[in-house]
Amino acid sequence: MVRLSVVIPCYKVEQYLKRCLDSLLDQAFDGLELVCVNDGSPDDCLGILRDYQSRYPDTIVVIDQENQGVWKARRAGIAAAAGEYIGFIDPDDYVLPGYAERLYSTAVSNGADIACCGFDRIDADTGKKYSTEMVSFPYDSFNIKTEPGLMLEVNAAIWNKIFRADVIKGMRDLETVPRALDDMVFAHLMYMNAEKIAFAGESLIHYMVRRDSIIKTTDETRIPSLYKAMCELRDLWTEECPDLLRYLDGAAFLHLGISLMHQISGGGRAKLKKAYKENKAYLDKEFPGWRKNPYITWSFVHKNRGANRKVHTVRVIYRMGLAVPFHLVYTRMINRLGVDVKW
């Protein structure tokens, strides 16, 4: 029986792929399946995958498709996965010993739909550790439906989580594939079907950061697809989980108002001021609950052991009219100190 399937989308990653696959194959865990999707990669990814598949035919599944992007590559992997739980790893990252067993046992022992682990942000060139994240959460587990505000404290990546198969295989899709923050949007499609999330409480993944991407500047041409996809996501949440829309308003502020604007800030003051004005107008129209959101108040932070403290602090900065200088100063600090801390 396959207990855990890990989906690995592959495109132009031949120099990292073997390290990723070896780290997963070294797991002391019975019932692991690796679903590798070669997304029309022009390098030797397919050759590497076929070689590993010939040596580990009972573990590795290879899907070879024309280039369609990581969104569709992941969906192809989900469709092929046979595991009780399904996770994702990007092939330029790698997992640590105990990754599979710890995440799987956390999910099963808590009866959780999602299990989440911590990760280290590592400089890809020097091996320097920038930060360790998601190892300390205010609660060991919680119910997303009854305590949705706590999800704002959970990072929006999908590669440090595993999902119950029936939750993820039943996820809806969007007509518009976002060209920015696609991980976040993808995760929120899965959150719609989930109830309980549990935390492993230790770092099990090395997330590799290339120095030239510490400040990831988003191309402004990618933003319209993100805004459109978020509107489609809001419509699905309105239809299927209307009681959680206040959470979605808070998430829109966190990921669009803060994270997206942080990425835009790498392009300088003029671009940021224009994008910020458009962003605030978009949030006010499509996610108006962000302004008086109950999940990013000080009372919520105090009641829930410090959860959402950072997003609450930034909302105060926004209310003071200091959003643009805040992002510019924060970006300058990251460039100067060489850190990599995400919101």
N, C-alpha and C positions, 0 to 999 in steps of 0.2 A: 504494500500500500504506500502510495506517495503521500507523505505527511506535509511536506513543504515544497512548493515550486517557486523558483526564483527566475524572474523574467529579466533578460539582459539584452537591451537593444544595442546593436552594434553598427557604428558608422565612423569610419576614419579613426579607428582606435587600435590599430594593429600593435603599436608599441606598448600598450597597456593591457591588452586583452589577456595574455597568458597569466600575468600576475593576478588579475581578477579571478580567472577560472581556477587557478591553482589554490587561491585562498578559500574558494568555496568547496573544491574537491577535498581539501584537507580537513574539512569539518568532521568531527567525530559524531555523526548523526545519521541514523538509518532512515531511509525514506525521503531523501533529498533528490529533487529533479531540477535541472537547469534548462530553461527554455531560452535558447539563444536566437535572436532574430537579426539576421543580416539584412540591413535595410538598404540594399543596393550599394554597399560600401565599395568604393573604387580601389581600395588597397587590398591587403591580403587577409582581411578579417574572415572571409568565407573559408579560405584555405586552412587557417588556424582552427576554425570551428569544426571543419570536417575531420581534421587530424584528431582533435580531442574526442569527437564523437566516435571515431573508429576505435579509440582506446577505452572509452567509457560509454558503450552503447546503451547500457541500462540506466544511465544517469542523465545523459545530454541529449536534448532534442534540438535540432537545428531547423529553423525556418528561413528560407531564402526568398526575398521578395524585392520587387523594384523599389527604388527609393521613394518613400511616402512620408518621411518624417517620424520623429520619436513618438508622437501621439499615436499614430496608427500602428507603429511597430509594437508598442506596448499592448495595444488592444489585440493584435494578432497573437502575442504571447499569452495574454489572458485566455483567449479562446482555446489555445492548445494545452494550457496547463491542466494537470491532473491532480494537483495537490489539494489537501484539506484546507491549507492556507496558501496564499500567494503573496510573494514579496517582489521587490524590484531592486536591482543594483545597476548603477551606471558603470560601464566597463573600464573607465579610467580610475575608479575607486576600487577598494578591496576591503574584505571583511576580516575580522580578527577571530582567533580560536574561540569557540563557544557561541558564535553568532547564531547559528541555526537552532541549536538546542535551547539556548537562553530565550530567544524570541518565541519559539514554539511552546516551550513549557510555560512561559508567562501568559500566553494567550489561552492555553488549555486550562491551566490551574485557576485562572480568573473567569473562565467562561466568556472570554472577550472576543468581540468581532475584529478588533485591531490591537496589535501589540507594537509598542514603540520602544526603540533603544536609543542610547546616546551615541555620539560620534565625535571624532577629533577632526578639526580642520587642519590639514597638513600642507606646508609649502611643498609643491611638487618638485622643486629644484633642490632645496636645501634640507628637506625633512623637518624643518622647524614647525613646531606645533603652535598654531595661532590661538586656538581655543578648544575647549571641550564643552559640548552642549547637550542638553536634554538628558543629563544623568541625574538631575535632582528636580523632581516635580512635586508640587505641593501635596499630591495624593498618589497612592499606589494605583488607583483606578477610579473611574467615574463613569456615569451614564450620560452619554452625549445628549439624549433626548430631554433629560431632566435638569442637567447642568451644562447647557450648551456654551455658556460664557467661558468656561474653562478651556474650550478648544482654542481660544485666542492665545493661550500660553503654549500651545503645541506647534512646533515648526511645521510648515506646510509642505515639506518635501515628502515624497512617497518612498524614497530609497532607504529610510531608516525605520520602516514599518512593514508588518505583514498583515494581510487582510483575510478574513474567513472567505472561502471560495464562493459561497452562495451570495455573499454581500457584493463581491467585486464582479462576479459574472452577471449579476443582475443590474449593473450600473447603466444609467442612461448615457446617451451620447449627445453631442452638440453639432449643429450644422456648421458652426464656425470654429475652426481650430485656432486657439490663441497663439500668437507668435511671440508672446512675452508672458512670463509667469505661468507657463503651461502646467508645471508641476502642481501649483496651487489650485488651479482650476480643476485639474484631473482629480486631485485629492477630494475636492468638495463634491464632485459627482459621487465618489464612493462614500463620503460621510452621510449622504442622504439615506443610505440603507443600513447604516451601522447604529448600534446602541452603546455598547460598552467598549471602552479603550483602557488598556493596562500598560504599565511601564516597567521595562526591564531594570532600569536604574543603574546601568553601566554603559560605558562606551564600547561598541562592538564593530564600528566601521571607521576606516580612514577615508575621509572625504578630501580629495586632493585639489588644492587650489593653485592655479598657475599665477605667478606674480603679476602678470599683466592683466589679470582679471579680478584682482582684489576689489577694485572699483569697476564694476561691470556697467558700462554705459549702454543703455537701451537705445536702439535706433528708433527715433520718433515714428517712423513709418510702421512699426510693429504695434503701436499703441491702439489704433482703431480696432484691430482684430481682437485685442484683449477686452476693450470696452464692450464690443458687440457680444463676445462670448460670455462675459459676466452678466449681461442683460438676459441672455438665454438661460444661464444658470439660475438667475433670480426667478425667471418664469417657471422653471422646473421646481424650485423650492416652494414657490407660491402654490403650485399645484399639489405637491406631494408632502411637504412638511411646513405648512404656513405658520405653525407655532414657533418656528425657529428663525423667522425672518429678522428678528432683532439681532440675533447672532450674526447673520449674514451681513447686515449693515455694519456691524463692528468689524467683521473680517474684511469688508471692502475698504474701510478706512485704514486698517492695518496694512493690507497688501497693496492697495492702489495709492492711498494717500501718503503712506510712509515708505514702504519698500520700493515701489515704482518710482516715486519722486527721488529717493536716494540714488537710484540708478541713473536717473536723468541728471542729477546734480553733477555727475562726472563730466557733463558737456558744458558746464559753465553757467554763470548767472543768467544770461539772456535766455538760454534755452529753458532753464529751470523756471524762471518767472512765467514764461508763456505756458509751459506745461502745467505748472501749479494752478494757474488761473483756470485753465480748461479742466483740470482734474477736480477742482473744488466744485465747479459748476456741474460736472458729471455726477459727482457724489450727491450733491444736493438734489439733483433731479431723480436719479435712479436708486440711491440708497440713503434717503434723507434721515433715517434713524441714526446715522453715525454721530450727529451733533449732540444728541442727548441720550446716548446709548448707555443702558444700565450696567453693561459689562465692563465698561472702562471708566467707571467712577472710582473715587478713593474709597467709598464704602465697600464696593465689591473687592477691591484690592485688600483692604483690611480684613474683611470677612473670610477671604479665601487664601490666607497665608502668603500674601504677596503676589498672587497670580495677577497678571496683566499690568504690573507696575510700570513697565517701560512704555506700553502703548498709552496708558493713562498720562504719563509724564509728557509724551509728545502731543497728546491732545490739548493739554494745558498750554504748551508752546504755540500750537496752532491758534488757540483762542486769543493769545496775546499778540497775534499778527506777526510772529517771528519764524514762521515755517521756512521761508526761503533762506534767511541767514543761518538758521539751525542746520539745514541740510548742507549748505556750503561749508560751514565750519566743521561739521562732522566728517564730511568727505576729505577736507584738508588734513584733519587729524589722522584719518586712516592712512592716507598717502604718506604722511610724515612718519608715523609710528610703525607702519607695516603690519597692522593688525587686520583681522578679518572677523568682524562681529556682525551678525545679521539680526534684523528685527523680526 
